[in-house]
């Protein structure tokens, strides 16, 4: 069980590095108006995939754990992948924190 967790964390780390390198490469050729939208676009892609894979309830658990990790100072750039779940339970708070500003993750159509 512990070996599987370690292998999964290593896989997430490798995939993160691959995607980060790919995004950096693509960004080099983008005009500024598109380049500044990259974080938002990546969040939209991640959210769509998370919803498709986990469903709304599962996505909410993961996003709640992510909000708690961010609030506690977690930084995947220095610490590696953020652990968002422990079995079926999210790590961190049971309820999402109150929003502190306008949400700009999914653009309105």
Buried (B, 14 or more C-beta within 10 A) or exposed (E): EEEEEEEEEEEBEEEBEEEEEEBEEEEEEEEEEEEEEBEEEEEBEEBEEBEEEBEEEBBBBBBBBBBBBBEEEBEBEEEBBBBBBEEEEBBBBEEBEEEEEEEEEEEEE
